[in-house]
Amino acid sequence: MKTVIALADLILPADHLGPAASEVRVPDYLDEWLSAPYPPQQKDREALLPGLQWVEDEAHKRFAKDFAALSDEQKRAIADDI
């Protein structure tokens, strides 16, 4: 969940237009969606979980840290490659 929060806030940070993604509970919504037992949600889960694992693996490969522990610059470097 830490990876989801860090990635969501990187994509939708708090600014003059509104709060960060985590402040409006986007990660909680994603967790609920991916936990649903229905085929469309399970299909999304099959795509999203490996993607999140790739983000974590890439953070460790490049910076030897969890994605959530990276600096904003390091997070952006990985996100830009996505």
C-alpha positions in Angstrom: 0.0 0.0 0.0 3.0 2.3 0.6 3.9 2.0 -3.0 0.4 2.8 -4.2 0.2 5.9 -2.0 3.6 7.1 -3.1 2.8 6.6 -6.8 -0.7 8.1 -6.5 0.7 11.2 -4.8 3.4 11.5 -7.5 0.8 11.4 -10.2 -1.7 13.6 -8.4 0.2 15.8 -5.9 -1.4 18.4 -3.7 -1.3 21.8 -5.3 -3.3 25.0 -5.6 -6.1 23.1 -7.4 -6.7 20.5 -4.7 -5.4 17.8 -2.3 -3.1 14.9 -3.1 -4.5 11.6 -4.3 -3.9 10.0 -0.9 -5.8 12.8 0.9 -9.0 12.0 -1.1 -8.4 8.2 -0.5 -7.5 7.2 -4.1 -5.3 4.3 -2.8 -8.2 3.1 -0.6 -10.5 3.1 -3.7 -7.9 1.1 -5.7 -7.5 -1.4 -2.9 -11.3 -1.9 -2.7 -11.6 -2.2 -6.5 -8.8 -4.8 -6.7 -10.1 -6.8 -3.8 -13.5 -7.3 -5.4 -14.2 -10.9 -6.4 -15.7 -10.0 -9.8 -14.1 -10.9 -13.1 -13.4 -7.3 -14.4 -11.8 -6.4 -11.1 -9.8 -9.6 -11.0 -8.5 -8.9 -14.5 -7.4 -5.4 -13.4 -5.7 -7.0 -10.4 -3.7 -9.3 -12.7 -2.4 -6.2 -14.6 -1.8 -3.9 -11.7 -0.1 -6.1 -9.1 2.8 -7.1 -11.4 3.1 -3.4 -12.4 3.5 -2.4 -8.8 6.0 -5.1 -8.2 8.0 -3.8 -11.2 8.0 -0.3 -9.6 9.3 -1.8 -6.3 11.9 -3.9 -8.1 13.1 -1.0 -10.1 13.4 1.2 -7.0 15.6 -1.5 -5.4 17.6 -2.1 -8.5 18.3 1.6 -9.1 18.4 3.1 -5.6 18.4 0.1 -3.1 15.3 1.5 -1.4 11.6 0.9 -1.3 9.8 3.2 -3.8 8.0 5.1 -1.0 11.4 5.9 0.6 12.8 7.5 -2.6 13.2 11.2 -3.2 10.7 12.8 -5.5 13.4 13.1 -8.1 14.1 9.3 -7.9 10.4 8.5 -8.0 9.9 10.7 -11.1 12.8 9.0 -12.8 11.1 5.6 -12.4 7.6 7.0 -13.3 9.0 8.6 -16.4 10.2 5.2 -17.6 6.7 3.8 -17.3 
